[in-house]
Amino acid sequence: MPEPKVAGLVKMSASDWPGRLAAVVFLQGCPWRCAYCHNPNILDRAAPGAMPWAEVLEFLRRRRGLLDGVVFSGGEPLIDQALPAAAAQVKALGFQVGLHTGGAWPRRLATLLDARTAPGNGHACGATIDPRGARHRAGASPAPTTDSGVNDEFRRGGPCGRPTAGHSPANEPLAQPCDSLIDWVGLDIKHLPHKYRQVTGAAASGRAAWSSLGVVVESGVPHEVRTTVDPTTHTPDDVAELLEAVATFRSPNDNAAQAHVLQEARPVGAAANHEHAFTNWRLADHLADTTLQPTHLRAA
């Protein structure tokens, strides 16, 4: 079984999953190059990992009963094909599983959110997803990258949970219910769809991310939407329009985003290249003339 490429581990955090004490596992690699990225050293997928996955699991075994959950972050954790199996292993240890993602691969995200784990053992069992995928469900055009190679175990109906596509619940009884593999999502919505390239450097990134917003909101999984505001990529008008766009967004099943958090970018990492833009600037400056307010404000 392939193992995730671990770029780093924060052993305890009270800020990466609201209301939870969690360890944070950073996975290596990201398809985007954001203007304010705080972790540019973990963007290269080809770079070696910082520690073996077995070491992370051993640490988590010693923290059972002391931590509420584990957050997979990055980089972009969806880039790692071993993520579903790794999340199932964490679940088997008794932890809740959270995910930080920019939504670069909406179909991978949909598959992950639909996955279930059998009670008590953490093994993934299948779940029904629309065979046309998240792109269809969110009403978006094809994402810029393919989703080939995603573990087929998470595409099929399995021994518990919802039935396989084409099977009728009336004709085939369900086995015992399964737990959701992912318990919470922090989704980065970085900008308005047509302005995403200003942040990520990738032309089609806005289409993918907003499609992922539809996936997360439709799923009903507990979540928050986060936007990091950088004075070089966001104007006050951009922020006002983005707040309204997220507040009025509805998935095909008429769900709304549960929370929208604005984060203040800091001149570290990639943002240090334009440190002068942060002189005497605060996020509140971009909100002075905005009547619609985010759910929370926080430092990035």
Backbone as a ProteinNet text record, in pm:
[ID]
protein_1_A
[PRIMARY]
MPEPKVAGLVKMSASDWPGRLAAVVFLQGCPWRCAYCHNPNILDRAAPGAMPWAEVLEFLRRRRGLLDGVVFSGGEPLIDQALPAAAAQVKALGFQVGLHTGGAWPRRLATLLDARTAPGNGHACGATIDPRGARHRAGASPAPTTDSGVNDEFRRGGPCGRPTAGHSPANEPLAQPCDSLIDWVGLDIKHLPHKYRQVTGAAASGRAAWSSLGVVVESGVPHEVRTTVDPTTHTPDDVAELLEAVATFRSPNDNAAQAHVLQEARPVGAAANHEHAFTNWRLADHLADTTLQPTHLRAA
[TERTIARY]
85.2	0	88.8	67.3	148.8	122.3	225.3	212.7	215.4	147	148.4	287.5	319.3	447.9	430.1	482.4	459.9	566.2	522.1	613.8	636.5	547.6	563.8	448.7	468.5	368.3	365.5	248.7	225.2	155.2	215.2	166.4	39.7	13.8	-112.2	-143.3	-266	-311.4	-454.2	-482.2	-617.9	-681.9	-612.4	-661.5	-689.2	-641.2	-657.3	-790.8	-860.9	-994.7	-1076.4	-1164.4	-1237.7	-1307.6	-1279.2	-1343.1	-1279.7	-1168.2	-1101.2	-953.3	-899.2	-754.8	-709.4	-621.6	-587.1	-438.7	-388.6	-258.3	-279.8	-177.9	-188	-77.4	-117.7	-23.3	-17.3	100.5	118.5	170.1	98.8	140.1	213.4	311	401.2	335.6	344	303.2	180.2	179.1	64.1	72	-41.1	-38.5	-36.9	-61.4	-71.2	45.6	67.2	174.4	115.1	51.9	-23.2	68.2	21.5	102.4	141.2	59.4	83.4	117.4	153.1	174.5	273.9	237.4	323.9	419.4	393.4	473.1	533.3	607.7	659.3	755.9	813.3	910	844.8	711.6	646.7	562.1	581.5	499.9	543.1	671.6	725	689.9	607.1	564.8	681.9	781.9	895.7	994.7	983.5	1075.8	1051.4	1154.5	1136.6	1054.2	986.3	911.7	1004.6	950.1	1031.5	1034.4	934.1	927.8	841.9	866.7	785.7	646.4	549.8	412.6	402.2	482.6	479.5	511.4	597.7	633	514.2	437.7	317.2	215.5	195	99.8	141.2	269.3	316.7	292.5	316.3	286.3	137.9	51.8	-92.2	-138.3	-79.1	-115.5	-90.3	15	47.3	-41.6	-115.6	-198.1	-346.9	-379.9	-520.7	-575	-689.5	-749.4	-703.5	-601.1	-548.1	-580.8	-599.6	-635.8	-773.3	-845.8	-977.5	-966.9	-870.5	-866.6	-733.6	-730.6	-612.4	-656.7	-587.7	-616.5	-508.6	-550.3	-457.4	-455.4	-334	-318	-205.4	-160.2	-54.2	12.7	70.3	42.9	-105.4	-130.6	-266.8	-276.7	-343.9	-346	-412.4	-502.9	-569	-472.4	-352	-253.6	-200.3	-215.3	-154.9	-254.8	-223.3	-313.5	-331.3	-240.5	-249.9	-337.6	-392.2	-471	-590.6	-674.5	-790.6	-752.1	-649.8	-608.2	-548.9	-473.3	-414.9	-524.4	-625.9	-737.1	-809.4	-825.8	-890.7	-807.3	-675.4	-589.2	-603	-610.6	-628.5	-763.4	-864.1	-997.7	-999.3	-925.1	-920.1	-857.3	-775.7	-715	-809.8	-926.7	-1026.1	-1032	-961.5	-960.4	-1063	-1115.1	-1187.6	-1085.9	-1131.9	-1042.5	-1092.3	-1004.2	-1033.2	-945.9	-986.4	-915.6	-907.2	-786.1	-765.8	-740.4	-814.5	-794.6	-828.3	-761.3	-795.5	-892.8	-925	-1023.6	-974	-846.1	-789.8	-846.7	-891.9	-947.4	-1086.5	-1191.4	-1325.7	-1374.9	-1338.6	-1385.9	-1316.7	-1190.7	-1122.4	-1186.1	-1218	-1279.7	-1416.3	-1496.3	-1627.9	-1616.2	-1520.9	-1499.9	-1461.3	-1376.2	-1330.7	-1445	-1527.1	-1637.1	-1747.6	-1758.9	-1858.9	-1812.4	-1683.2	-1629.3	-1678	-1691.1	-1733.3	-1633.3	-1626.9	-1542.9	-1630.1	-1598.4	-1675.3	-1653.4	-1757.5	-1744.7	-1638.4	-1550.6	-1457	-1327.7	-1319.1	-1193.3	-1127.4	-1198.4	-1138.2	-1119.5	-1155.7	-1140.5	-1245.1	-1202.2	-1295.9	-1397.5	-1521.1	-1621.4	-1679.5	-1741.6	-1779.6	-1899.7	-1928.6	-2045.3	-2087.4	-2212.7	-2264.4	-2228.3	-2174.5	-2155.7	-2214.2	-2252.3	-2298.4	-2186	-2207	-2097.6	-2046.3	-2124.6	-2075.7	-1981.9	-1977.4	-1877.5	-1920.3	-1831.9	-1859.3	-1871.9	-1803.9	-1811.5	-1954.1	-2021.2	-2160.9	-2246.7	-2227.6	-2314.3	-2300.5	-2180.5	-2160.3	-2186.5	-2219	-2250.9	-2131.4	-2011.8	-1890.5	-1836.9	-1749.9	-1680	-1570.3	-1511.9	-1406.1	-1293	-1241.3	-1129.5	-1002.8	-898.9	-780.7	-693.9	-713.7	-630.7	-719.3	-667.9	-747.6	-746.3	-841.8	-852.4	-817.7	-747.8	-712.5	-624.4	-642.3	-558.5	-618.6	-732.4	-795.3	-837.6	-811.3	-836.9	-980.7	-998.1	-1131.3	-1213.4	-1146.3	-1220.2	-1316.9	-1283.3	-1366.5	-1468.2	-1472.5	-1572.2	-1687.8	-1666.8	-1764.9	-1853	-1971	-2050.9	-1985.8	-1990.9	-1919.4	-2009.2	-1949.3	-2024.9	-2113.3	-2102.5	-2188.9	-2217.7	-2303.9	-2335.3	-2438.8	-2430	-2527.7	-2503.8	-2608.2	-2592.9	-2514.1	-2461.1	-2393.5	-2491.7	-2441.4	-2527.6	-2600.4	-2731.3	-2809.4	-2877.7	-2840.8	-2905	-3017.4	-3126.4	-3240.9	-3244.9	-3256.5	-3269.5	-3387.1	-3493.1	-3610	-3581.1	-3486.6	-3455.6	-3335.3	-3251.9	-3129.6	-3109.5	-3124.7	-3113.6	-2973.4	-2968.1	-2839.9	-2779.1	-2647.5	-2576.4	-2565.6	-2487	-2474.5	-2417.2	-2458	-2414.8	-2264.7	-2208.1	-2066.1	-2046.7	-1930.5	-1894.5	-1839.2	-1859.2	-1796.4	-1646	-1573.9	-1428.3	-1377.5	-1439.8	-1399.4	-1506.9	-1466.4	-1560.4	-1574.4	-1474.9	-1478	-1385.8	-1423.8	-1343.1	-1323.9	-1199.7	-1169.3	-1132.7	-1221.4	-1201.8	-1158.4	-1044.9	-997.9	-1067.1	-1140.7	-1190.1	-1111.2	-1020.4	-916.4	-958.1	-1053.6	-1093.1	-1220.7	-1269.7	-1378.4	-1328.1	-1414.9	-1367.5	-1280.7	-1319.5	-1246.5	-1117.5	-1093.9	-972.3	-876.6	-906.2	-825.9	-679.2	-655.5	-517.6	-428.9	-487.6	-409.4	-347.8	-414.3	-365.9	-279.9	-330.4	-269.5	-168.3	-178.7	-94.3	-142.8	-257.1	-310.7	-442.1	-451.9	-563.5	-698.7	-707.8	-836.7	-864.9	-785.8	-798.7	-931.3	-985	-1111.5	-1226.4	-1228.8	-1333.8	-1329.9	-1210	-1197.2	-1238.8	-1192	-1218.9	-1366.5	-1432.5	-1574.7	-1659.4	-1614.2	-1679.6	-1666.3	-1549.5	-1529	-1616.1	-1640.2	-1732.9	-1870.1	-1914.9	-2042.5	-2041.8	-1930.8	-1918.4	-1929.5	-1854.9	-1852.2	-1988.7	-2046.4	-2174.1	-2284.2	-2285.6	-2387.6	-2374.6	-2252.5	-2229.5	-2290.4	-2301.1	-2351.5	-2248.8	-2125.1	-2021.3	-1992.6	-1971	-1934.4	-1812.8	-1818.1	-1710.9	-1707.2	-1597.7	-1590.9	-1518.7	-1559.2	-1492.2	-1397.1	-1272.3	-1174.1	-1120.4	-1102	-1040.5	-928.2	-807.4	-694	-685.3	-692.1	-693	-551.5	-503.6	-370.2	-388.9	-327.5	-351	-304	-219.5	-173.7	-264	-354.1	-442.2	-590	-624	-764	-782.7	-880.8	-921.6	-1039.2	-1072.5	-1192.6	-1318.4	-1330.8	-1446.9	-1446.5	-1327.8	-1317.8	-1370.7	-1328.8	-1368.6	-1519.3	-1576.1	-1720.8	-1796	-1748.1	-1814	-1797.7	-1682.1	-1657.5	-1743.8	-1757.7	-1844.4	-1987.9	-2034.8	-2171.3	-2183.7	-2081.2	-2086.1	-2093.4	-2015.7	-2018.9	-2149.7	-2194.1	-2317.1	-2439.2	-2441.1	-2558.1	-2541.7	-2425.6	-2399.9	-2493.3	-2549.5	-2632.7	-2591.6	-2584.6	-2555.4	-2682.2	-2671.3	-2791.1	-2900.4	-2864	-2966	-3003	-2965.4	-3004.1	-2936.8	-2825	-2745.9	-2665.1	-2633.7	-2550	-2421.7	-2320.6	-2196.3	-2223.1	-2163.4	-2192.2	-2119.4	-2004.3	-1928.5	-1830.3	-1802.1	-1701.5	-1608.4	-1483.2	-1382.4	-1285.1	-1259.2	-1155.9	-1028.3	-917.6	-787.5	-698.2	-624.6	-533.4	-398	-359.7	-229.1	-118.2	-7.4	109.5	228.8	322.3	438.2	544.3	505.2	599.7	585.9	680.7	675.6	678.4	588.9	584	546.6	464.6	422	536.2	646.9	762.4	819.3	786.1	833.6	767.3	654	588.8	557.5	654.3	637.6	598.7	648.3	619.1	469.2	392.5	249.2	174.6	236.7	172	198.3	281.5	312.3	186.2	154.1	36.5	-95.9	-96.3	-220	-276.2	-408.1	-477.9	-602.7	-644.1	-762.3	-882.8	-894	-1007.8	-1018.6	-905.6	-908.6	-992	-993.7	-1068.5	-1215.9	-1253.8	-1392	-1465.4	-1397.3	-1452.4	-1585.7	-1598.6	-1719.6	-1809.4	-1790.7	-1866.8	-1974.6	-2098.7	-2207.4	-2217.6	-2184.7	-2189.6	-2059.1	-2066.2	-1947.1	-1927.6	-1801.3	-1775	-1815.7	-1820.8	-1852.4	-1746	-1618.7	-1507.5	-1394.8	-1309.1	-1182.5	-1072.9	-963.4	-849.6	-720.6	-612.5	-481.2	-454.4	-390.6	-361.2	-246.5
-119.3	0	124.4	220.6	342.4	422.9	490.8	573.2	720.1	803.5	946.5	1004.7	1107	1174.1	1289.7	1270.8	1365	1473.7	1599.3	1712.9	1770.8	1739.3	1793	1752.1	1769.3	1732.5	1836	1893.4	1976.2	1887.5	1869.7	1768.5	1808.3	1936	1979.3	2121	2141.9	2273.6	2295	2414.9	2451.3	2544.3	2571.4	2668.9	2611.5	2491.8	2438.3	2369.1	2337.1	2277.1	2340.5	2435.1	2507.6	2413.9	2435.8	2357.4	2222.9	2193.2	2064.6	2084.9	1996.5	1984.7	1880.3	1919.3	1829.8	1832.3	1719.3	1715.6	1752.5	1811.6	1850.9	1781.4	1705	1634.3	1708.5	1761	1832.3	1735	1727.3	1639.6	1720.1	1656.7	1724.2	1742.4	1865.1	1890.8	1978.6	2061.7	2146.4	2186.8	2188.8	2227.1	2378	2455.3	2600.6	2669.5	2794.6	2875.4	3008.2	3006.3	3123	3236.8	3357.3	3476.3	3493	3439.4	3457.9	3327.3	3222.6	3091.1	3098	3038	3036.8	2918.3	2820.2	2697	2664.9	2756.4	2730.4	2612.2	2575.1	2464.4	2328	2319.7	2189.1	2179.6	2269.7	2270.6	2165.9	2134.6	2043.4	1899.5	1836.7	1700.2	1602.7	1635.1	1545.3	1549.1	1648.9	1659.7	1545	1500.8	1390.8	1434.8	1340.4	1369.4	1394.8	1457.6	1491.9	1381.3	1293.6	1186	1073.5	948.9	837	836.8	787.9	779.1	690.9	587.9	499.8	575.9	674.4	755.1	839.8	890	966.8	877.2	756.8	664.9	628	606.2	572.9	688.3	810.7	927.9	932.8	908.9	916.2	807.7	691.4	586.2	631.5	707.6	755.6	871.7	930.3	1047.6	1015.5	886.8	851.3	891.6	958	1008.7	1148.5	1199.1	1332.9	1432.6	1384	1468.1	1428	1527.5	1498.9	1445.5	1497.6	1461.4	1490.1	1461.5	1483.3	1555.2	1662.8	1738.7	1709.1	1672.2	1660	1793	1848.2	1979	1972.2	2087.4	2087.7	2223.3	2256.9	2191.4	2173.4	2074.4	2033.6	1884.1	1842	1699.4	1612	1667.8	1586.9	1540.4	1596.8	1554.6	1414.9	1371	1245.3	1131	1034.9	923.6	834.8	845.7	763.4	827.8	946	1016	935.1	875.3	802.8	690.9	612.6	502.7	555.9	665.9	725	777.3	841	890.1	774.5	662.8	545.2	488.7	490.7	443.4	532.4	662.4	756	733.6	712.1	687.1	559.9	459.5	333.4	349.1	452.2	478.9	552.8	589	653.2	803.5	861.8	1006.9	1049.1	1169.8	1232.9	1282.3	1297.9	1336.9	1465.5	1565.9	1691.9	1707.9	1798.1	1819	1967.4	2015.3	2148	2130.5	2199.8	2184.6	2313	2332.2	2440.6	2396	2267.2	2218	2206.1	2177.2	2170	2054.9	1948.3	1832	1802.3	1862.5	1844.4	1701	1621.9	1484	1401	1423.3	1353.4	1392.5	1520	1566.3	1501.3	1493.8	1431	1285.1	1214.3	1073.9	1058.2	1146.1	1139.1	1168.7	1268.2	1303.9	1198.6	1124.6	1018.2	888.5	877.3	753.2	731.6	605.3	567.5	467.6	459	359.7	267.5	139.8	42.4	65.9	59.1	86.8	0.2	65.1	-6.7	-49.2	-45.1	-91.8	8	115.3	218.1	181.8	58.8	23	97.3	147.8	222.3	129.1	173.8	102.2	200	148.9	233.8	319	407	492.3	530.4	566.1	601.8	745.4	768	903.7	909.6	1028.5	1047.5	1008.4	910.6	866.5	976.6	1083.3	1195.3	1283	1261.1	1325	1460.4	1517.2	1644.8	1757.9	1747.5	1855.4	1870.9	1756.6	1763.2	1817.7	1766.4	1804	1950.9	2006.2	2146.8	2236.4	2176.6	2255.5	2324.1	2265.9	2330.9	2262.5	2332.2	2275.7	2184	2101.8	2010.6	2083.3	2021.1	2078.5	2070.3	2149.1	2156.3	2032.6	1946.9	1828.7	1706.5	1590	1468.9	1409.5	1320.4	1252.8	1106	1070	930.6	881.9	757.4	698.6	702.9	771.8	771.2	629.1	585.9	448.8	407.2	304.4	260.8	210.7	175.4	127.9	234.5	362.5	470.9	514.4	445.8	476.1	375.4	259.3	152	150.7	93.8	63.4	-51.1	-48.7	-148.8	-226.2	-291.4	-382.6	-314.9	-184.8	-114.7	22.3	97.5	231	226.4	323.1	332.9	227.9	193	86.8	132.7	35	63.4	122	211.4	272	162.6	181.5	84	-18.6	-24.8	-117.6	-45.2	-107	-44.9	-82.9	16.6	-17.5	-108	-100.7	-184.7	-330.7	-353.3	-489.6	-548.4	-462.3	-511.8	-439.6	-509.2	-442	-388.6	-279.3	-220.4	-294.1	-301.7	-355.3	-245.3	-268.4	-170.6	-40.1	74.2	202.3	222.3	308.2	339.1	482.8	510.5	646.8	718.5	849.8	928.8	925.1	912.7	913.4	1050.7	1156.2	1294	1359.6	1415	1473	1624.4	1689.7	1836.7	1879.7	1987.2	2040.9	2190.6	2236.2	2377.4	2402	2466.4	2486.5	2629.4	2644.2	2776.1	2819.7	2927.4	2995.9	3125	3128.7	3231.2	3361.3	3352.7	3473.6	3445.8	3547.1	3529.4	3438.9	3358.7	3259.9	3317.6	3431.5	3487.1	3559.3	3571.9	3638.6	3543.2	3413.5	3316.1	3316.4	3336.2	3329.2	3433.6	3546.4	3648.5	3593.4	3494.7	3435.7	3312.5	3221	3088.4	3075.9	3164.5	3151.3	3047.3	2984.8	2878.7	2925	2918.2	2978.4	2918.4	2787.5	2721.7	2692.2	2746.9	2712.3	2758.1	2870.9	2919.4	2826.2	2769.8	2676	2553.3	2502.2	2384.1	2414.6	2526.2	2558.4	2583.2	2655.8	2682.9	2559.4	2469.5	2340.3	2262.6	2270	2203.1	2263.8	2393.2	2454.9	2390.5	2366.7	2298.6	2159.3	2088.6	1953.5	1954.4	2043.3	2049	2089.9	2194.6	2245.3	2141.4	2077.2	1976.4	1855.6	1821.6	1701	1709.8	1831.3	1848.5	1824.1	1788.6	1768.2	1901.3	1901.3	2026.2	2089.6	2221.1	2286.3	2435.3	2495.7	2640.3	2676.1	2787.1	2843.3	2950.2	2947.7	3045.4	3121.8	3252.3	3336.5	3415.2	3397	3476.8	3601.7	3716.8	3843.7	3900.7	3925.4	3981.2	4114.8	4222.4	4354.1	4363.9	4270.4	4275.2	4197.5	4116.1	4036.5	4064.5	4134.9	4163	4312.3	4372.4	4509	4505.3	4616.6	4617.3	4575.2	4616.5	4575.8	4424.6	4368.3	4223.1	4151.2	4197.5	4132	4141.1	4258.5	4274.7	4181.2	4172.7	4085.6	3938.8	3903.9	3765.2	3725.5	3813.6	3785.3	3759.1	3839.8	3822.2	3693.1	3663.3	3543.1	3416.8	3411.3	3293.6	3288.7	3405	3408.6	3365.8	3394.1	3362.2	3230.9	3167.6	3042.6	2933.3	2856.6	2742.6	2622.3	2508	2383.8	2336.1	2233.2	2182.1	2135.9	2093.8	2054.1	2169.1	2291.5	2416	2434.6	2367.5	2394.6	2522.4	2588.2	2708.2	2680	2759.2	2746.7	2774.4	2694.4	2703.9	2819.2	2857.7	2968.1	3019.1	3148.7	3208.5	3292.4	3253	3317.4	3394	3518.9	3595.5	3592	3563.7	3557	3667.1	3729.2	3837	3779	3798	3750.4	3823	3752.9	3810.3	3805.1	3898.6	3902.9	3798.3	3671.5	3561.5	3466.9	3375.9	3283.8	3359.6	3321.6	3387.2	3534.1	3567.9	3706.8	3799.1	3742.7	3825.8	3895.9	3841.8	3905	4039.7	4063.5	4195.3	4250.9	4237.7	4279.3	4425.6	4508.8	4651.7	4680.2	4591.6	4613.7	4600.5	4538.7	4517.7	4631	4726	4836.4	4915.3	4923.1	4996.1	4943.1	4817.9	4760	4659.3	4659.6	4559.9	4514.6	4392.8	4338.7	4428.9	4488.6	4576.9	4689.7	4729.2	4835.5	4794.9	4664.5	4614.9	4593.1	4610.6	4585.4	4711.5	4823.9	4947.9	4986.2	4965.9	5008.6	4891.4	4777.2	4657	4633.2	4620.6	4596	4447.9	4360.7	4216.8	4174.1	4110	4073.6	3921.9	3877.9	3734.5	3679.2	3546.4	3483.2	3512.2	3506.8	3532.2	3602.4	3668.4	3720.5	3654.5	3620.6	3563.2	3591.3	3581	3592.9	3467.4	3482.9	3367.6	3288.6
0	0	0	-94	-93.1	32.5	79.2	199.6	162.4	239.4	209.8	231	153.1	166.5	265.8	385.6	495.7	493.3	481.7	480.5	619.4	713.6	848.1	937.5	1066.8	1167	1277.7	1301.1	1419.3	1520.5	1635.3	1728.4	1802.6	1815.6	1875.8	1830.9	1786.6	1744.5	1793	1840.5	1879.3	1777.4	1666.8	1569.8	1431.3	1402.1	1267	1244.2	1351	1343	1454.6	1423.6	1528.2	1625.7	1753.3	1857.5	1884.8	1820.2	1838.6	1868.4	1951.8	1965.5	1864.9	1776.3	1666.7	1636.4	1589.4	1524.6	1378.1	1316.9	1176.3	1098.2	997.2	910.7	777.4	743.6	617.5	512.4	399.4	290.8	183.9	121.3	28	-108.4	-160.9	-297.7	-310.7	-415.1	-445.9	-593	-664.3	-805.4	-827.7	-723	-736.7	-666.2	-700.3	-641.6	-596.9	-480.5	-433.9	-390.1	-415.1	-390.8	-244.4	-153.7	-10.9	60.4	-12.4	48.3	163.6	277.3	395.2	396	309.9	312.7	176.1	115.8	-19.4	-26.2	86.5	86.9	73.2	82	69.3	-57.8	-152.7	-274.2	-375.7	-380.5	-481.5	-446	-527.4	-499	-508.6	-590.7	-610	-494.8	-407.7	-294.3	-196.7	-126.8	-30.4	89.4	149	270.2	388.1	491.1	607.7	712	709.1	807.4	751.7	792.9	743.7	805.2	729.5	777.3	900.9	908.3	1025.3	1152.6	1143.2	1261.2	1305.7	1208.4	1241.1	1311.9	1259.6	1322	1463.7	1484.5	1618.2	1714.4	1668.9	1751.4	1786.8	1688.2	1712.4	1808.7	1803	1897.9	2041.5	2061.8	2197.2	2239.9	2144.9	2176.2	2180.8	2171.4	2182.2	2319	2316.1	2439.7	2475.7	2408.6	2436.5	2326	2204.5	2091.4	2040.3	1986.7	1929.5	1787.4	1713.2	1572.8	1506.9	1378.1	1294.8	1168.4	1134.6	1013.2	910.1	790.1	678.2	604.3	589.8	529.3	427.2	381.4	280.1	272.2	153.4	27.6	-0.8	-83.7	-115.8	-93.2	15.4	48.6	-56.7	-137.8	-240.2	-348.5	-352.6	-452.1	-422.7	-297.7	-253.8	-267.3	-354.3	-378.7	-255.7	-159.1	-38.1	68.8	41.8	143.2	192.9	106.8	159.6	255.9	219.4	306.5	436.6	427.9	547.9	640.8	584.2	665.6	733.3	663	722.4	837.1	823.6	933	1055.8	1034.1	1145.3	1211.5	1130.4	1182.9	1268.2	1224.2	1297.3	1434.9	1453.8	1583.8	1678	1627.2	1712.5	1701.2	1604.3	1587.2	1482.8	1498.3	1390.4	1286.5	1162.1	1054.1	989.8	985.8	919.7	795.9	708.3	581.9	552	526.2	469.2	319.9	236.1	92.4	18.5	-93.9	-184.3	-291.2	-293.8	-388.2	-531.2	-548.4	-683.2	-764.8	-698	-766.4	-710.8	-766.3	-709.3	-711.3	-813.2	-815.3	-706.5	-684.7	-574.2	-441.2	-427.2	-303.8	-284.2	-389.4	-378.6	-338.6	-397.6	-364.4	-217.9	-170.7	-31.7	65.2	33.8	122.9	121.5	12.4	4.7	70.4	96.3	151.3	293.9	329.6	464.1	521	652.5	717.2	799	795.1	871.3	1020.4	1101.1	1244	1309.7	1383.4	1467.4	1402.8	1266.2	1207.1	1114.1	1078.8	997.4	852.3	811.5	671.3	589.4	476.6	393.7	332.1	329.5	253.9	155	54.1	-57.7	-27.6	-120.5	-109.8	-249.5	-261.5	-391.6	-425	-543.3	-591.8	-731.8	-773.3	-909.6	-1003.1	-1092.9	-1179.2	-1269.4	-1285.9	-1365.1	-1284.2	-1152.6	-1068.1	-1016.8	-935.1	-869.9	-970.3	-1083.5	-1181.4	-1231.3	-1251.7	-1293.2	-1180	-1058.9	-947.4	-914.7	-929.3	-896.9	-1017.2	-1131.3	-1247.7	-1309	-1292.3	-1338.6	-1461.9	-1531.7	-1644.9	-1595.5	-1683.9	-1640.7	-1571.3	-1467.6	-1392.8	-1476.5	-1441.7	-1524.7	-1521.4	-1423.8	-1414.8	-1401.2	-1438.5	-1432.9	-1294.1	-1270.6	-1142.6	-1156.8	-1262.4	-1282.3	-1169.1	-1132.1	-1028.3	-890.4	-871.7	-740.8	-708.6	-588.1	-546.9	-576	-659.5	-698.4	-580.7	-472.1	-353.5	-305.8	-331.2	-282.7	-387	-502.9	-604.3	-600.1	-540.7	-545.6	-421.1	-436.8	-320.1	-245.6	-113.7	-36.7	56	155.5	240.5	342.2	353.8	448	392.4	461.6	413.4	303.1	210.8	104.7	-2.4	-78.8	-177.5	-298.8	-371.1	-495.8	-595.7	-684.7	-785.5	-864.2	-880.4	-955.1	-866.3	-738.5	-646	-573.4	-560	-494.7	-347.9	-257.3	-114.8	-87	-170.8	-147.8	-179.2	-268.4	-310.2	-238.1	-182	-118.5	13.7	125.5	255.3	279.6	353.4	388.6	506	506.5	622.1	726.7	830.9	937.2	881.7	940	887.2	907.8	824.8	833.2	876.7	932.7	968.3	846.2	841	736.5	755.1	646	653.5	693.4	640	669	754.6	867.5	963.5	951.5	890	878.9	766.3	697.6	588.3	607.5	593	580.1	434.7	359.5	215.7	187.9	121.7	82.3	-46.4	-38.6	-158.8	-166.8	-260.3	-260.2	-327	-418.4	-490.5	-568.4	-636.3	-731.3	-843.7	-903.2	-1000.6	-1111.4	-1166.9	-1280.4	-1240	-1109.3	-1062.8	-990.9	-997	-923.2	-965.6	-1092.4	-1141.3	-1073.7	-1031.5	-962	-833.7	-774	-649.9	-676.5	-759.1	-772.5	-885.6	-984.9	-1102.5	-1200.9	-1174.7	-1260.5	-1321.9	-1454	-1525	-1487.6	-1474.8	-1452.6	-1305.5	-1215.2	-1073.6	-1013.7	-1059.5	-1004.7	-1034.2	-1153.8	-1190.1	-1100	-1074	-988.3	-845.2	-791.2	-650.5	-624.5	-713	-691.5	-716.6	-803	-815.7	-685.2	-622.4	-493.5	-384.4	-391.7	-296.5	-307.8	-430.5	-448.5	-390.2	-406.8	-352.5	-200.2	-135.8	10.8	65.6	9.9	59.9	39.3	-77	-103.7	-12.3	26.7	107	245.6	298.5	434.1	541.9	505.7	605.7	674.9	807	874.2	806.7	788.3	713.8	742.4	701.2	692.1	563.1	504.6	388	439	389.1	435.4	315.2	331.7	229.5	293.3	243.8	289.6	202.9	265.5	193.7	190.7	70.6	46.8	-24.9	23.8	-37.6	-182	-227.9	-366.8	-461.8	-407.4	-493	-470.8	-362.5	-331.5	-306.4	-371.4	-341.7	-244.4	-180.8	-95.4	-171.6	-296.8	-376	-401.2	-423.1	-440	-316.8	-199.3	-74.7	-55.2	-82.3	-68.2	-162.9	-287.8	-385.4	-348	-295.6	-256.5	-137.2	-39.6	74.1	28	-65	-114.5	-195.4	-275.7	-359.3	-274.6	-166.8	-79.9	-0.4	47.5	127.9	47.9	-80.9	-162.7	-239.4	-226.2	-298.2	-247.1	-339.9	-304.1	-388.8	-324.8	-396.5	-466.2	-551.2	-618.2	-522.4	-401	-303.3	-209.4	-249.2	-180.7	-45.3	-21.9	97.7	79.1	191	191.4	268.4	244.4	320.7	468.2	555.5	698.6	766.4	714.9	774	670	674.1	586.1	672.4	674.8	758.7	670.1	704.6	636	718.9	653.6	719.4	664.2	752.4	713.3	674.4	548.9	504.2	579.5	594.5	662.1	568.3	581.7	491.4	525.4	516.2	536.2	417.7	400.6	288.2	157.6	65.4	-64.5	-53.3	46.1	62.6	102.5	150.1	184.9	61.7	-57.3	-180.4	-206	-142.6	-154.4	-14.7	73.4	212.1	224.3	132.1	139.6	132.1	66.8	51.9	184.1	282.6	412.2	511.1	472.1	561.6	593.3	720.7	769.7	713.2	664.2	612.3	710.5	724.2	803	727.5	754.9	689.2	710	826.9	855.2	754.3	693.8	593.6	472.8	441.7	326.1	358.9	485	526	568.4	563.1	618.4	554.3	422.5	351.5	312.6	379.1	345.8	450.7	405.9	501	536.4	440.3	465.3	529.7	644.6	719.7	720.4	729.9	739.7	874.5	883.8	1011.1	1115.7	1073.7	1165	1089.8	1166.8	1116.7	1195	1127.3	1199.3	1123.9	1196.3	1133.1	1052.1	936.5	852.4	912.5
[MASK]
++++++++++++++++++++++++++++++++++++++++++++++++++++++++++++++++++++++++++++++++++++++++++++++++++++++++++++++++++++++++++++++++++++++++++++++++++++++++++++++++++++++++++++++++++++++++++++++++++++++++++++++++++++++++++++++++++++++++++++++++++++++++++++++++++++++++++++++++++++++++++++++++++++++++++++

